[in-house]
Every structure is written in C-alpha cells, then in structure tokens.
Amino acid sequence: MDVHRETIDVVAVEEESQETVLEKRIHNDMRSIVRLFETLLAAGPVAAGYEAGCMGFEPQRKLSAMGVECVVIAPGLIPRKPGDRVKTDRRDARIIAKLLKNGEAETVHVPQPADEAVRDYIRARDDLRRERMRYRQRLGHLLLRHGYSYSEGEHWTLRHRRWLSSLNVEDPTLRETLDIYYNRIVELEAKLLEMDQEIEQIASGQRYVKEVGKLRCFRGIEWMTALALKCEIGDFRRFGSAEQFMAFLGMVPSEQSSGQRRVQGGITKAGNGHLRRLLVEAAWHYRYYRPPSKILSQRRRGQCESDITHAERAARRLSKKFHRLILRRSCRP
C-alpha cells in the first residue's frame, strides 16, 4: 500500500503464482479499508505493508485488529534503481508488494499507543527547548544591534537576567520588542519546567518505573533520557549487539571503500536524530571515571545490584576508550 492523507494505492500479489490480482485506489477511510480487506481475507491469509510517514501507525493497528499481518517499512531502506526516473503512487505500491513477497522489507518498530503518546510528548518538549534557544538568540542579536553588550559572565544566569531588567531603553517601540522576546522566553521556561515535572511523574509511574530505574543507574541518564530511550526503542532485545543498536541510531562511521582503498568518514546519522542527540549528551559524562556522586547513588538506591555493577563497568570501559582515542589522535604524525 502507498498511503496518503486522502487515498491509498493498493497492489495485491498472489504468493504462489506471483501474479498481480488487484491494482486500485481507495479512499483513506476506515469503511473503504475494511471493505477491501474483508474481500481479500475471504480468499485466504493476507500480509500487507506500507511506508512509514505522516499517517503514522494507525493503518497498521486497524489492519492488525482485522487479522491482517501488517508491517511498516522504513522508506529510507527501500531499494531504488539508479536509472529509474519515474515515481508514482502505483509504482511505489508495486515495489512494496514485491519486497513483502520476497521477504526483503526492512520494517520499523511499531510502538504501543501509550508509548507513542509519551514519545510525542517528549518530542514536543524538545521542540519547545529549541524554540527557547531561538528566542534567546534573537534577543541577544537584537541587543547587540542596538549597542547593548553583556560582558560580565555567562548569559542567562541570575546576574544576566538582572542586567536585562535594568536596561534603560528610551525608545518605547524597542522596549516593547525586548519585552516581547523576554516574556516569550520566560513563558517557554515555565512550560518546560512544567513538562519536566510531568515527564518525571510519567517515568515514575507503574508502567515505566522498572525499566526507567535500570537506565537511571547509568551516568548521564535521568528521567527524560531514560523515558525517551524506553518509548523510542521499546524492547532493546530487538538488537543482537551494541553495534546493531548504534547502526540503528546512525552513530557508526560512514564508509566509501573499494579494493585496497578504505575511506571512513563521519557518522551516518541514518536514524533517530532525537535519540542520537540525547545519547551524545549522556556520553560526555563518560570522559573521565570518578566514584559515583551523591545524586547518582540516590538514583541507584533500591535497584538490582547486577544493574549497578553493569553500569559501573560501562563507565570504566567507556572512560578507557575515550582516553585511548585521545592518545591515538595526539600520537598522529
């Protein structure tokens, strides 16, 4: 299926004869979907798939409730021929049908509705954080353009805020512009604080407290990062190794090698950008190994001893790896 907001292009292929038995376009509404798949199910079991996109996972959930084995396919992993210059919805549906028939479709994880709702809430919080950053930059640039420069320390500390409040701006229009930017920043900060409290409440609830508690044993992982990992990944056992997990997040080197020539570049970034950013921020806590702090010891209180031991082993191993990388770089000619 090639799913869009108003229409769905459907191509059905017989598994044994490999013949196309149906090609049609239907309206993207539950009545049309049920009618079509009831007709297909009358002839035997049905497997369906569509590309992940703006329609989310609702079609998959609706079809699974009907008894249809439906998967969501990663669009970036669908092979395209270099010489293919024609792209239509019907052709896309044919490609998906061929991948499903051959068992070559690369599927994505379909979260539970409750996990998806929490995931979207955390992503909304990240959107507000970026918006606050942009408003801070706009306010700073506006002040510089009008000759107001703060040079007494870090920005957005209490001292800096007092300096902003004490500015003597004579022009009333400029004063109003500054107030608009600053009030928006204060509003976003209050909303972010409220969302952080809500995220902590959700993470400490019965549904997530066990898994989140394990993740919080690691350095650099607090309520939000732990809950994001749980809701974005779901079951970590989907990955057979750490290498597979890092490749899933796009945190492995890109490579262009041929024959005896091997060239590696920056990370591929072919994955979940939100989760990749959280893990990069957490990784900074593993540069140097130190005994657990008071806050970390409190987070680990009541957790399984094996989880705590595993977290400490990870801290030592990653710290050693960091120093090896630094020494290798410093020893280059």
N, C-alpha and C positions, 0 to 999 in steps of 0.2 A: 504494500500500500504506500502511496505517496500522499501524505496527509497535509491538507491546508485548512485555513480557517473555515472556508465555506464548502469546499469539495474534497473528495477523496478519490484518487485514481486507483483502481483495483485491477490487478492481473493475477489470475489463478492458473496454476500449472499442475497437471496430473503427475503424481510422483512416479508411477510405473511407466507410463507411455511418454512422459516428458513433453506432452503436448499442451499448448495453451488452450484452456477450456473456457476462459472468461476474460474479457477486457471491457471495462466500463467505468464510467464516472458517476459517483453518487453524491448526494448532499451529506455534509458532515453534521449529521444529527443522529440521535440515538435510534430513532424509528427506522431510518434507512439502513443503518449499520446492522441492527437486529434482523431486519428482513433479509438482507443479503446473506448474512452468516447462518441464519436458520436454513436457507436454501442449500448452502454449501455443506453444512453439517448433516443434512439429510442423506448425502452421498457418502459420508464417512468422516473420519477424523480430519481436522483442518489445522495447519500451522500457519501463522501469519506474522508479519513483521513490518516495521516502518522506521524511518529515520527519526532520531531524537531531534526535537526542535521546539518551536514555540507552543505546540499543542501539548507538551508535557507528557505525562504518563496516564492520563485519563482514558484514552482509547485502549491502552494495554489492559488497564484494570477492568474496563467494561467487557472486553473480549474474554479475559480470563474468567470472569464471572459466568460467562456463557459456556465455558468448557473449551474454549479455543486456546491452543498453545501459542501465545503471542509474545514476541520479543521486541525490544527497542534496539536499533542498530546505531552504532557510532558513525555519524556521517563522515567524519574525517578519515575513517578506515575503509571506506567503500572504494574499491579499485576503479580507476578511470583510465581508459585508453588514451595515450598521448595524442593520437590523431583524431579522436572523437570530438568534433566541433558542434554537435547537435545535442541539445539538452532540452527535454520536455518532461512533463509530469508522467506521461505514459511510459517513456523510455526509462525513467527513474524507477517506476514500479516494476518494469521487466527486469531491471538489474537486481532489485531487491529479491524478486521471486527466484531468480537464478541463484543468488547467494544462499537463500534458505534451502533450496532444493539440493545444493551441493554441500550444505553444512559449513559454509565458509563465512557466514555472517559474524562480525565482531560485535557482540552485544554489550549494552551498558547495564549497570545495576539499577534495578527499579526499587526505590525506597518505599517503605510503608508510608501511608498518608500522614500519620502523626510525625514521622521523622522528616518528611518533606516539608511540613508546615514549620517545624523548628528550624530546619535548614534555611528556608526562605527568610525567617525572622532574623537569623544570624547574618545572612547576606544583606538584609535591609539595614542592619546596624552598621555593616561595613560601608554601605552606600552613604549613610549619614556621616560617618567618620571622614570619608573622602570629601564630602560637601563642606564639612567644617574646615578641613585643610585648605580648600579652595577659597573660602571666605576669609580665612586668616591671611592668605597670600594677597588677596585683593585689597584688604585693609592695609597691609604693610606697604604694598606698592602705591596705594593712594597717598599714604602719609609721606613716603619718600618723594613723590612728585611735587608735594607742596612744602618740602623743606623740613619735615619733622622726622628726625632720625633718633632712634633709641640705641645707646651705646654703653649701657650700664650693666650688661649681663645678658642672660638668656631671655628670649621672648616668651610671653605668655606665663610668666611667673606672677606672683602677687605684686612684686615691685613694678613689673612691666604694666600690669593692669592699672595700678595706681597712677602710673605715668600717663596712660591713655585717658584716664578720667580727669587728670589735671591739665590736659591740653587746653590752652586758651586760643580757640579758633574764632576769629572775629566774623568771618563770612557765615551768615546763617544757613545758606544752601550747603556749604561744605560741612558745617557742623551737623546738619541733618543727614547728609550722606554718611559721615562717620558713624553716627548713631545707628543708622540702618544696618550697616555692616556689623558693628559691635553687638547690637541687640540680637541679630541673627546668630552670631557665634554663641552668645550666652544661651539662646534658645536651643541650639543644637547640642550644646554641652549638657544642658539639663535633660534633654531627651535621651542622650547617650547614657547618662548615669542611670536613668530610669530603665533603659533597656538592659544595661549590665546587671541590674538587680533582678530583672525578670529572667535573664538567662541563667543566673545563679540559682534562682528558685526552680527553674525547669530542670537544670542539671542535677540538683539535689533531690528531685522527685523520685518516686519509686521506679519509674520506667528506665531511668538512666543512671541512677546513683552508683550502681555496682561497676559498670564499665567506665564511667567517668572517674570514679575513685581510683581505679587501677591506673588510668592515664595520668592522673594528677600526681602520682608517685614520681614521675619524671620531671626533671628540671625544665623550666621554661614553659610548662603546660599548666594553665589554670582552667577555671570553669569554662570560659568561652572556647578556648582552643580544644579542650577535651571534648566538649559537646559538639563542636564542629566536626572533629575527627569521627565521632560516633555517627553523626547524622549524614555526613558526606560519604563515608566509606561503607557503613553498615557492618558487614561481617569481614573482619580482617583475614579470616581463613580463606577468602577468595583468592589470596595471593600466596603462591607457594614459597616465595622467598622475598627478602628485602629488596633484591634487585628488581623483581617484578613490580613491587609496590612503588619504587622510585621511578621506574619507567612509566607506570600509570600516571604519575604526577608530572612527568616531563622533566625530572631532575637528574637525567643522565646525559652524558656528553653527546652532542651530535657528531656524526662521522661521515666523511667522504673518502673512502678507501678503494683502491683498485690495484691489483697486482702486488708489488712490493711497496707501494706507497700507501701510507696510513696517515690520515689527517683528521684530528678531532677538534671540534670547536666548542662553543658554549652549550649550555643545556638546551634541550629540545623545546621546552616549555609547551609540550603537547599534552596538556592535561588540565586538571582543575586548578586554575590560577588562584582562586581564593584560598584553597587549602595549601597550595605551594607557598604562598606568602606567609601564612601562619607558621608553617614548619621552618621556613628560613629564619623567621624572627625567634622561634624557640631554639634554633641551632646555635645562636650566639651565646647561649648560656653554657655551652659545652666547650668553649675555647680553653678554659683553664679549670682544672679539677680542684675542688675545695670541699671540706666537710659540709654536710647538709646544714643549711641555715635553720633558724628557728621557725620561719614560716614554712619551709619545706618539711621539717619534722612534724609540724602540726598537720600538714596535708596528708602525711603518711600514717598518722595515728589511726589505728583500727584497721589498717589494710593488711593483706596477706604478706607474710614475711618473704615469701618467694618473689612476690611482685616488687617489693622494696629492694631485695638483693639484685634482681634483674635490672632495675633502674640504676642502681649504683654501678653495676658492671658496664652498663651502656655509657654512663658518664665518664668512667675511666677510659673506655675504649675510644670514644669519640674525642676526648681530650688528647690522647696519644696520637690519634690520626691527624688532628689539627696541627700538632707540633711537627709531625713528620712532613706534612705538606708545606709548612712554613720553612722548614730546614731544606727541603728539596728545592724550593723556589730560590732561597738565599744562596744555595750552592751552585746555581746555574752559572755558566761562564758568561 
